[in-house]
Amino acid sequence: MKDLDYYEILEVSCDCDASTLKKAYRKLAMKYHPDRNPDNKEAEDNFKIVNEAYQVLSDDSKKAIYDQYGKAGLEGQGAGGHGGFGGTNMDDIMDMFNSMFSGSGGGGGFGGRTRRDPNQKYALDFEIELDLAFNEAIFGCDKEFNIKYKIACDDCGGSGAKNGKMTTCDYCDGQGQIVMKQGFMSFAQECPKCHGEGRSIKDKCDSCNGKGYKEKDDTITIKIPAGVDTGNRLRAQGYGNKAKNGRRGDLYIIFNVAEDEHFIRNGNDIYIEVPLFFTQAVLGAKIKIPTLDGEEELNLKVGTKDKEQVIFTGKGVVDVQTGRKGRLIAQIKVIKPTIITTEQEKLLLELQESFGIESTPHKSILDSTFDRVKNWFK
């Protein structure tokens, strides 16, 4: 990613509009956000590069310079070099993303993130993926599952340093950032040695190997609201990592919902395929079909067609936000025999003949077509 230009980094064209640029930026920023990639240096670097690219391309004046002269033209503008954000330090960017990552309301716990203590070596909020059965997502449930959450290491007080002893960073003199000057311009960036903390570890804590935390197993039960779908996110307050003062952050749960053997979900609508033998389609029929909350009767008319749909309003999935139900859509699949006996063939031919000319609708059409083609060559 580091070898790409800003447009390639954000995966957009050079003539994209501001809305497309912002959408691409948010997608990648969420992908590489430190809260989603704890202790992942590569993701952290990519997160900074994505921000750097957006800082330039979202600014009309910087974008014009970059389009004409490339990165070299931005030297002294506060946008060159990985990690440089035009005077904006890493804490400011984290604050911006904490607000951007706020979830939508509803669902009993969709919401914003806990602000991170700058002295905390790990985020209090974290995210997991949770698999749900089809019926668990449709009807809601009390779901029990296992998690691992972080607690501050007692031996080092959460510092990661042996006996809790930290030394002032000699690279930034404890400021947590360094100021770069180019001509009459200057800009700040996170200290690459202490990563913005202002202090560094001389000797790692033997108990936590310098991480500043330990992991603890827990079994929790969360109430899953009816109607959640794959990709929905639920906030479980107070089930996140634990701070040194005992306060716990929030757990964010991303759902993966399994498919069903017969029902197909599309948003809040439910589709079910109804196999119908060809004689039933021709003659019409009354049949019962399963629904999410019981059964319904289909009154099929004479000559029902393949892929014809019958819609039942209010028989689908409940909307997790509004509480309204979607539709149940029954789609007909006409089944024709692939193997027939001699007796069945005889009966079918007799049936066909009993319809007379109606049983051969192709004959008059094709005969007239043959006659027209013959006339072309006279």
Backbone torsions as a table, in degrees:
resi	resn	phi	psi	omega
1	MET	NA	-31.0	-175.3
2	LYS	-67.9	-24.3	-177.6
3	ASP	-86.6	-4.1	-177.7
4	LEU	-87.5	159.0	174.7
5	ASP	-83.4	175.7	-172.6
6	TYR	-60.9	-38.3	179.6
7	TYR	-66.8	-39.2	179.1
8	GLU	-69.7	-36.0	178.5
9	ILE	-59.4	-46.2	-178.1
10	LEU	-88.1	-2.4	176.1
11	GLU	59.7	47.0	178.6
12	VAL	-131.2	163.8	175.9
13	SER	-86.5	162.2	-176.7
14	CYS	-70.1	-14.5	-179.8
15	ASP	-110.0	19.1	-179.8
16	CYS	-68.2	154.1	179.0
17	ASP	-85.4	172.6	-175.2
18	ALA	-62.4	-36.1	-179.0
19	SER	-66.5	-43.5	178.9
20	THR	-64.6	-41.3	179.2
21	LEU	-60.9	-46.7	-177.9
22	LYS	-65.3	-39.2	179.4
23	LYS	-64.1	-43.8	179.2
24	ALA	-64.3	-40.7	179.7
25	TYR	-61.7	-47.2	-178.3
26	ARG	-63.9	-38.7	-179.6
27	LYS	-60.4	-47.9	-178.4
28	LEU	-72.8	-37.1	179.6
29	ALA	-63.9	-39.2	176.6
30	MET	-66.3	-36.5	-179.7
31	LYS	-63.3	-41.4	-174.9
32	TYR	-102.5	6.6	-176.3
33	HIS	-58.0	137.3	-177.9
34	PRO	-56.5	-32.7	179.3
35	ASP	-64.9	-27.9	178.8
36	ARG	-90.4	-13.2	-176.8
37	ASN	-133.8	61.8	-178.1
38	PRO	-61.6	137.9	177.6
39	ASP	60.6	28.1	179.4
40	ASN	-114.2	99.4	-175.3
41	LYS	-65.3	-38.3	-178.9
42	GLU	-63.7	-43.5	178.4
43	ALA	-64.6	-38.2	178.8
44	GLU	-62.9	-42.8	178.8
45	ASP	-64.1	-43.0	179.3
46	ASN	-65.1	-35.9	177.1
47	PHE	-60.2	-42.1	179.7
48	LYS	-67.8	-40.6	-178.6
49	ILE	-66.4	-41.0	177.7
50	VAL	-60.4	-42.8	177.8
51	ASN	-64.2	-41.4	178.9
52	GLU	-60.1	-45.0	-179.7
53	ALA	-63.1	-42.7	-178.9
54	TYR	-68.4	-37.2	178.4
55	GLN	-56.5	-36.7	-178.3
56	VAL	-81.1	-51.6	-172.6
57	LEU	-72.2	-19.6	178.3
58	SER	-87.6	-8.1	178.4
59	ASP	-103.7	114.7	-173.2
60	ASP	-57.0	-40.9	-177.8
61	SER	-70.3	-43.0	179.0
62	LYS	-67.2	-38.9	179.3
63	LYS	-62.0	-40.8	180.0
64	ALA	-63.2	-40.6	178.2
65	ILE	-66.6	-44.0	-178.3
66	TYR	-64.3	-42.0	-179.8
67	ASP	-61.8	-32.7	-176.2
68	GLN	-90.3	-39.4	-172.3
69	TYR	-119.6	-6.7	-178.0
70	GLY	76.2	-164.4	-177.2
71	LYS	-62.1	-32.7	-178.8
72	ALA	-60.1	-34.2	-179.5
73	GLY	-70.9	-15.9	-178.8
74	LEU	-92.8	-2.5	179.1
75	GLU	-60.6	128.8	-177.3
76	GLY	89.9	-4.9	179.5
77	GLN	-95.9	-0.7	179.7
78	GLY	81.5	21.2	-179.2
79	ALA	-131.5	2.5	-177.8
80	GLY	-90.5	151.6	176.3
81	GLY	84.9	139.9	-178.9
82	HIS	-67.0	131.5	178.9
83	GLY	95.3	-10.2	178.2
84	GLY	-86.9	126.9	-174.7
85	PHE	-125.4	38.0	174.2
86	GLY	59.3	41.8	177.8
87	GLY	91.0	-1.7	179.4
88	THR	-97.1	122.2	-178.9
89	ASN	-86.9	176.5	-172.8
90	MET	-65.8	-34.2	179.9
91	ASP	-64.2	-37.8	178.1
92	ASP	-63.3	-41.7	-179.9
93	ILE	-66.3	-39.7	178.3
94	MET	-63.2	-40.0	177.7
95	ASP	-61.3	-42.0	179.8
96	MET	-60.7	-41.8	-177.1
97	PHE	-75.8	-29.6	175.5
98	ASN	-61.1	-38.3	177.8
99	SER	-74.5	-36.6	-178.9
100	MET	-67.9	-29.8	-175.3
101	PHE	-85.4	7.1	177.8
102	SER	-61.5	135.2	-179.0
103	GLY	-85.3	173.8	178.6
104	SER	-79.2	158.1	-177.7
105	GLY	-75.6	167.8	176.0
106	GLY	93.0	174.3	176.8
107	GLY	76.8	9.4	176.4
108	GLY	71.0	42.6	174.4
109	GLY	136.0	29.0	172.4
110	PHE	-92.5	120.7	-176.8
111	GLY	-169.5	-166.8	-173.2
112	GLY	-79.4	171.1	-177.0
113	ARG	-93.4	156.0	175.3
114	THR	-74.0	132.5	-179.6
115	ARG	-67.5	136.7	-174.9
116	ARG	-82.9	132.4	173.7
117	ASP	-68.5	124.3	-178.0
118	PRO	-60.5	-21.1	178.8
119	ASN	-90.1	-1.6	-179.9
120	GLN	-87.3	129.0	-177.2
121	LYS	-80.1	-3.8	178.6
122	TYR	-144.6	151.7	178.8
123	ALA	-71.9	143.8	178.4
124	LEU	-76.7	-32.3	176.1
125	ASP	-87.7	144.0	170.5
126	PHE	-146.8	171.1	-169.6
127	GLU	-129.9	141.7	175.3
128	ILE	-134.1	162.8	171.5
129	GLU	-105.5	138.4	-176.9
130	LEU	-128.3	127.5	177.8
131	ASP	-83.5	134.4	176.9
132	LEU	-124.3	143.4	170.9
133	ALA	-70.6	158.3	-178.0
134	PHE	-55.0	-47.4	-177.6
135	ASN	-69.6	-30.3	178.1
136	GLU	-64.2	-39.4	179.6
137	ALA	-73.7	-37.9	-177.3
138	ILE	-67.6	-46.2	-172.5
139	PHE	-101.5	-11.3	-174.5
140	GLY	80.4	160.7	-177.7
141	CYS	-169.0	167.8	168.1
142	ASP	-96.0	109.7	-171.3
143	LYS	-104.1	123.8	176.6
144	GLU	-101.2	131.9	179.2
145	PHE	-156.3	166.9	-177.2
146	ASN	-99.0	143.3	175.7
147	ILE	-135.1	164.0	169.2
148	LYS	-120.8	126.8	176.5
149	TYR	-125.1	161.1	-174.3
150	LYS	-96.5	143.1	172.5
151	ILE	-130.6	150.3	-179.0
152	ALA	-64.1	139.9	178.5
153	CYS	-68.6	126.2	-179.8
154	ASP	-67.0	-36.1	-173.9
155	ASP	-67.9	-31.0	-178.6
156	CYS	-116.1	4.9	179.8
157	GLY	67.1	21.4	179.9
158	GLY	84.5	3.4	-177.5
159	SER	-83.4	-25.6	-175.3
160	GLY	85.8	-4.4	-178.1
161	ALA	-100.0	145.7	179.1
162	LYS	-59.0	125.5	-177.5
163	ASN	60.1	17.3	177.9
164	GLY	74.2	14.1	-176.5
165	LYS	-90.5	117.6	178.7
166	MET	-111.8	152.5	176.4
167	THR	-115.6	147.2	177.6
168	THR	-64.8	133.4	-178.7
169	CYS	-63.3	124.5	-177.3
170	ASP	-81.2	-6.5	-178.4
171	TYR	-88.1	-36.5	-179.5
172	CYS	-115.8	5.1	-178.8
173	ASP	56.7	35.7	175.2
174	GLY	81.1	6.0	-178.1
175	GLN	-80.5	-23.8	-178.5
176	GLY	84.1	-8.3	177.6
177	GLN	-148.8	158.7	178.1
178	ILE	-120.7	148.1	-179.0
179	VAL	-104.6	123.9	179.4
180	MET	-102.6	136.6	179.2
181	LYS	-118.7	132.3	175.9
182	GLN	-136.1	106.6	-175.1
183	GLY	66.5	-131.1	179.4
184	PHE	-91.6	1.8	179.9
185	MET	-98.8	149.0	174.9
186	SER	-141.5	149.4	177.5
187	PHE	-150.6	153.6	-176.5
188	ALA	-104.5	149.2	173.5
189	GLN	-145.4	159.2	-178.4
190	GLU	-58.6	137.8	178.0
191	CYS	-63.2	124.6	-177.5
192	PRO	-72.2	-15.8	-177.2
193	LYS	-87.8	-46.5	-177.4
194	CYS	-102.6	0.5	179.3
195	HIS	55.4	40.4	173.5
196	GLY	86.7	-0.8	-176.7
197	GLU	-82.7	-23.5	-178.5
198	GLY	82.9	-12.1	178.3
199	ARG	-131.7	156.9	179.6
200	SER	-133.6	160.3	-178.7
201	ILE	-93.0	126.0	176.4
202	LYS	-82.7	-51.0	177.6
203	ASP	-125.3	128.2	-179.4
204	LYS	-68.5	146.1	175.2
205	CYS	-65.0	129.5	-178.7
206	ASP	-67.3	-29.4	-174.5
207	SER	-73.6	-40.5	-176.5
208	CYS	-115.3	4.7	179.6
209	ASN	58.3	34.7	174.9
210	GLY	84.7	-0.4	-177.3
211	LYS	-77.5	-26.1	179.9
212	GLY	86.8	1.2	-179.1
213	TYR	-151.2	163.5	171.0
214	LYS	-125.6	161.6	-179.7
215	GLU	-105.0	142.8	-178.6
216	LYS	-125.6	136.9	178.2
217	ASP	-83.7	145.1	178.4
218	ASP	-150.9	148.8	172.9
219	THR	-114.5	121.9	-176.1
220	ILE	-125.7	160.0	176.2
221	THR	-123.4	124.1	-177.6
222	ILE	-119.6	138.5	176.7
223	LYS	-82.0	116.1	179.5
224	ILE	-93.1	121.3	-179.6
225	PRO	-70.2	150.4	178.0
226	ALA	-65.1	138.5	174.0
227	GLY	99.7	0.4	179.8
228	VAL	-66.3	156.4	-177.6
229	ASP	-136.9	169.2	178.3
230	THR	-56.3	131.5	179.6
231	GLY	94.7	-17.1	176.5
232	ASN	-66.2	148.9	-179.3
233	ARG	-122.1	132.6	179.5
234	LEU	-118.9	134.1	175.9
235	ARG	-95.2	124.5	174.9
236	ALA	-105.0	102.4	-174.5
237	GLN	-68.1	135.6	175.1
238	GLY	81.0	11.5	178.9
239	TYR	-114.2	16.9	-179.8
240	GLY	-88.9	-158.8	177.8
241	ASN	-71.8	156.6	-176.8
242	LYS	-103.4	131.6	178.8
243	ALA	-79.6	172.3	179.7
244	LYS	-62.9	-29.3	180.0
245	ASN	-85.8	4.8	177.2
246	GLY	94.4	-10.8	-179.8
247	ARG	-74.0	138.4	179.3
248	ARG	-106.4	144.7	176.2
249	GLY	-82.2	-157.1	-176.7
250	ASP	-114.9	151.1	176.1
251	LEU	-102.1	128.5	176.9
252	TYR	-106.0	125.5	-174.5
253	ILE	-110.9	121.1	175.4
254	ILE	-101.4	126.5	-172.7
255	PHE	-92.6	141.4	168.4
256	ASN	-120.6	110.8	-174.5
257	VAL	-99.0	128.9	180.0
258	ALA	-71.2	153.5	176.9
259	GLU	-82.8	157.3	178.4
260	ASP	-101.7	156.5	-177.6
261	GLU	-68.8	-32.7	-174.2
262	HIS	-118.3	-39.8	-179.5
263	PHE	-86.6	140.1	175.8
264	ILE	-119.7	126.8	-177.1
265	ARG	-98.4	136.1	173.2
266	ASN	-135.1	93.7	-173.1
267	GLY	67.7	-121.7	177.8
268	ASN	-98.8	1.4	176.9
269	ASP	-92.6	147.1	178.1
270	ILE	-120.9	129.6	177.5
271	TYR	-107.5	142.3	171.6
272	ILE	-137.0	133.5	179.3
273	GLU	-89.1	127.5	-177.2
274	VAL	-109.4	106.2	178.2
275	PRO	-71.9	133.8	-175.9
276	LEU	-135.2	122.9	178.4
277	PHE	-66.2	147.6	-171.3
278	PHE	-58.8	-30.6	178.5
279	THR	-69.2	-35.0	176.4
280	GLN	-66.3	-38.4	178.5
281	ALA	-64.9	-38.6	-179.2
282	VAL	-71.6	-44.3	-173.5
283	LEU	-86.7	-19.1	-171.8
284	GLY	85.3	155.9	-177.5
285	ALA	-163.6	160.4	170.5
286	LYS	-114.2	118.7	-179.8
287	ILE	-134.5	155.5	178.1
288	LYS	-102.9	139.1	179.1
289	ILE	-123.8	149.7	177.0
290	PRO	-75.5	147.3	173.2
291	THR	-125.7	-179.5	-179.2
292	LEU	-67.3	-24.5	-177.2
293	ASP	-129.3	31.5	177.9
294	GLY	145.2	-128.1	179.0
295	GLU	-146.1	159.6	177.8
296	GLU	-134.5	155.3	179.3
297	GLU	-103.5	132.0	175.3
298	LEU	-99.1	124.7	173.9
299	ASN	-103.1	97.0	-174.6
300	LEU	-91.7	129.5	-177.5
301	LYS	-77.4	166.4	175.6
302	VAL	-63.1	133.1	178.4
303	GLY	79.7	31.1	176.6
304	THR	-59.2	135.3	-175.7
305	LYS	-93.5	156.5	173.7
306	ASP	-63.5	138.7	179.9
307	LYS	70.7	8.4	174.5
308	GLU	-66.7	144.5	-175.3
309	GLN	-117.2	142.9	172.3
310	VAL	-120.0	126.3	-172.1
311	ILE	-109.8	132.0	176.1
312	PHE	-114.8	109.1	-179.2
313	THR	-72.0	139.2	176.5
314	GLY	76.9	14.5	179.8
315	LYS	-112.6	14.7	-179.9
316	GLY	-97.2	-145.8	-176.8
317	VAL	-90.9	142.4	177.7
318	VAL	-71.2	136.7	177.6
319	ASP	-74.6	125.5	-174.6
320	VAL	-65.3	-21.8	-179.5
321	GLN	-92.7	-47.1	-171.9
322	THR	-99.9	-21.2	-177.2
323	GLY	85.3	-6.0	178.3
324	ARG	-79.5	148.8	-178.8
325	LYS	-96.5	147.6	176.1
326	GLY	-82.1	-157.6	-174.8
327	ARG	-107.9	154.5	166.6
328	LEU	-102.9	124.6	-177.3
329	ILE	-118.0	111.4	178.7
330	ALA	-93.8	119.9	-178.4
331	GLN	-111.0	126.8	-175.8
332	ILE	-77.0	136.5	171.4
333	LYS	-122.7	108.2	-177.7
334	VAL	-77.4	124.2	-179.6
335	ILE	-100.6	128.2	177.9
336	LYS	-113.6	146.6	-179.6
337	PRO	-67.6	140.2	177.7
338	THR	-100.7	-21.2	178.1
339	ILE	-131.7	129.4	179.0
340	ILE	-130.5	150.1	178.5
341	THR	-82.8	169.5	178.0
342	THR	-60.8	-40.0	179.8
343	GLU	-65.7	-41.6	178.7
344	GLN	-65.4	-38.2	177.9
345	GLU	-62.8	-41.7	179.8
346	LYS	-63.3	-44.2	179.7
347	LEU	-64.3	-39.1	-179.9
348	LEU	-67.3	-38.3	178.1
349	LEU	-66.4	-39.2	177.7
350	GLU	-64.4	-39.9	178.4
351	LEU	-64.4	-42.3	-179.9
352	GLN	-62.4	-44.2	-178.8
353	GLU	-65.7	-29.3	-178.0
354	SER	-68.0	-19.7	178.0
355	PHE	-84.0	-10.4	178.9
356	GLY	65.8	-138.5	-175.4
357	ILE	-63.7	-24.2	179.7
358	GLU	-62.5	-25.5	-177.7
359	SER	-80.7	-7.4	178.8
360	THR	-127.8	61.2	-176.3
361	PRO	-65.7	-22.9	-178.4
362	HIS	-72.2	-24.9	-169.0
363	LYS	-62.3	-50.9	-176.3
364	SER	-67.0	-36.8	-179.5
365	ILE	-67.2	-49.0	-176.6
366	LEU	-69.7	-35.5	178.4
367	ASP	-61.7	-42.9	179.5
368	SER	-66.4	-33.5	178.3
369	THR	-67.4	-42.2	177.3
370	PHE	-59.2	-42.9	-179.8
371	ASP	-62.1	-41.3	180.0
372	ARG	-65.8	-39.6	179.9
373	VAL	-65.9	-38.8	178.4
374	LYS	-61.8	-38.1	-179.4
375	ASN	-66.5	-25.5	178.7
376	TRP	-63.2	-26.6	-173.7
377	PHE	-103.9	7.6	179.5
378	LYS	-79.2	NA	NA
